[in-house]
Amino acid sequence: MKRSAPDDMPAKKAKTDAHETKEEKGEVPKKEEKKEAVVKTETGETKTKVVARRECPYLGTINRQLLDFDFEKLCSITMSNLNAYCCLICGRYFQGRGKHTPAYTHALEEQHFVFLNLHTCKVYCLPENYEVEDASLNDIKFYLNPTFSSEDVKGLGTVVQYGKSLDGTDFLPGLIGLNNLGKTDFFNVVIQLLLQVTPVRNNLLLMDFDNIQKPDPVLLSLSELSRKIFNPKNFKGIVSPHEFLQAVGIASKKQFRIGEQRDPLALLSWLLARLHQRLKRDDGASVVHDALQGLVRVRSSDASKLHLDPEESSQPYLFLSLEVPPAPIFVDSLDKSRIPQVPIFDLLQKFDGEKVFEPTPNKLKRYALEKLAPFLLIQIQRFSKNNFFVEKNPTIVTFPVKHLDLADFIAPDIPPTDNPVTKYDLVANICHEGKASAGSFKIHALHVPTSTWYEIEDLRVTQVLPQQIAVSESYVQLYRRQDVKPDGSLDTEMRRQRIAELKAAAAPPEGGDATDDIDMFADGE
């Protein structure tokens, strides 16, 4: 099919003559004229080698407004993910580059000549089949595959950075809206919360899959999604988590899928277990456990054998579960609009080591904390199931946005220097609005560089006050210990200073009994 050149192009003959004239003078190397070359392989076979060119007359036809790389990289004709290309003029995906392939046919039929390889980020002009190397294409390549250096990631918690989409809308990289693909708000809030766990976020942003033959689809798609969320050059200012949701649906055997509302805590637990298994080191630990795992002491006893000593064990935890007292059944007519409230410290009494719980008949348990993790996940048990439906407890749990102190809930025989820093600050809060069966989830997230709170509900991102967060119907909370720096590393100077204060407080006064154990605490580092 004959195709016309742009109006501003010189006549073909004149251009050819000029080129030949320069070539005769030695100003233009002959290889620039060739579009492809035939090379011989070690086995004696011949194949066509694509030659890169810096000039392409069709770069002006590229339409960035129509480009969207958030969906699965499948050919729109064959539904295959092999050799997938994106037409940079209409944004559709096609397979192949050779003759009779969908991409080649599309170029001839629609006169769309510029294509981007969705796996290698290389740009080609079809049907001539030469590679285009031009700096003006770098923003498209970065939009497809954003990459970050260690310095970039380190500055995410301190450097204030704003992005601007193609339509002029401002957005905050890291706190952008996520598309709801059909009852996927529970997916969106879990993604936003997970990216507030700084060490996990850093690991996902810096992950390199080039040398991995078969990377885990969930881990691969989550890493790509994380980089797109933090991309300051995002064309649209929003992201669709389609690929990640598809990967989770397949890996979980449709336990979590598009179009079916689920519990975000169940998804978070499944995802953390998956990430731990895929990122496990030789010592059995992972970045997930390094950031979130603590230790709780459990004292169990049989109600029918109270004369026996209780069994005691230390168990790891990734989140603390708090039971909300049931809402009153009978409400005075004057108090119908009144919503019951309870402080979170009342719920944390579960871990004071004295309060007795009976999770199963005749089994009594007491809990106390032994080791505090750098990041603390708290679940507020707001939902309960019976044989017929799910019920929601509307009780408001009030909590501090800053300085949540867990010192009183650590077992008394644990040396204070084992947990020198016991205060936490809130960084994310998943809450539920509406009825149990028809409500939706949203999240409050802290923008660390500006210390500003935002409410994210799918695509809607709005600034909120901390006072509004403290009275929301919170369901899952994420706290960051105060000795964790914005880049995710530990503030060793703060820990060292705090340990020195604890040791000084434990030392006897001058003139005290020389037999006193001055160094009664073990060094917590």
Secondary structure, DSSP 8 states (H G I E B T S, - for coil): ------TTS--HHHHHHHHHHHHHHTSS-GGGT-SEEEEE-TTS-EEEEE-EES--TTGGG--GGG----S----TTT---TTEEEETTT--EEE-SSTTSHHHHHHHHH---EEEETTT--EEETTTTEEE--GGGHHHHHHHS----HHHHHGGGTS---EE-TTS-EE-TTS-EE---SS-HHHHHHHHHHTTSHHHHHHHHH---TT-SS--HHHHHHHHHHHHHT-TT-SSSEE--HHHHHHHHHHTTTSS-TTS---HHHHHHHHHHHHHHHT--TTS--HHHHHH-EEEEEEEEETT-TTS--EEEEEEESEEEEE-----SS--GGGTT---EEEHHHHHGGGBS---EEEETTEEEEEEEEE--SEEEEEEE-EEE-SS-EEE---EEE--SS-EE-GGGB-TTS-GGGS---EEEEEEEEEEES-TTT-EEEEEEEETTTTEEEEEETTEEEEE-HHHHTTS-EEEEEEEETTB-TTS-B-HHHHHHHHHHHHHHHS--TT--TTS-TT-S----
